[in-house]
């Protein structure tokens, strides 16, 4: 069901989320926290794109 690459995408998303939360709550730097939070949907989009490319290439 899940491939190794899927776990790397999820790991990158979780890492980005935790870094953003750290910047927001601990460092109190809102600009950097929001900038880092913007990476989350971008990483998901790249993951979906590569997954679709792999699925279409198999057929």
C-alpha positions as CSV (number, residue, x, y, z in Angstrom):
1,X,0.0,0.0,0.0
2,X,2.5,2.6,1.1
3,X,5.9,2.8,-0.6
4,X,9.1,4.0,0.9
5,X,8.8,7.3,-1.0
6,X,5.3,7.9,0.5
7,X,6.8,7.7,4.0
8,X,9.5,10.2,3.0
9,X,6.8,12.7,1.8
10,X,4.9,12.2,5.1
11,X,8.1,12.6,7.1
12,X,8.9,15.9,5.3
13,X,5.4,17.2,5.9
14,X,5.6,16.3,9.6
15,X,9.0,17.9,9.9
16,X,7.8,21.1,8.3
17,X,4.8,21.2,10.6
18,X,6.9,20.7,13.8
19,X,9.4,23.3,12.7
20,X,6.6,25.7,12.0
21,X,5.0,25.1,15.4
22,X,8.4,25.5,17.1
23,X,9.0,28.8,15.3
24,X,5.4,30.0,16.2
25,X,5.2,28.9,19.8
26,X,8.8,28.8,21.1
27,X,10.7,31.3,19.1
28,X,7.7,33.7,18.6
29,X,8.7,34.5,15.0
30,X,5.4,34.6,13.2
31,X,6.8,35.4,9.7
32,X,9.2,32.4,9.6
33,X,6.5,30.2,11.1
34,X,4.0,31.1,8.4
35,X,6.6,30.8,5.7
36,X,7.5,27.3,6.9
37,X,3.8,26.3,7.2
38,X,3.4,27.2,3.5
39,X,5.7,24.3,2.6
40,X,3.2,21.7,3.9
41,X,0.7,21.9,1.0
42,X,3.6,22.3,-1.5
43,X,5.2,19.1,-0.3
44,X,1.9,17.3,-0.5
45,X,1.4,18.6,-4.1
46,X,4.8,17.4,-5.2
47,X,4.1,14.0,-3.5
48,X,0.8,13.7,-5.3
49,X,2.3,14.7,-8.6
50,X,5.1,12.1,-8.4
51,X,2.7,9.4,-7.3
52,X,0.4,10.1,-10.3
53,X,3.4,10.1,-12.6
54,X,4.5,6.7,-11.2
55,X,0.9,5.3,-11.6
56,X,0.5,6.6,-15.1
57,X,3.9,5.3,-16.1
58,X,3.0,1.8,-15.0
59,X,0.0,1.4,-17.3
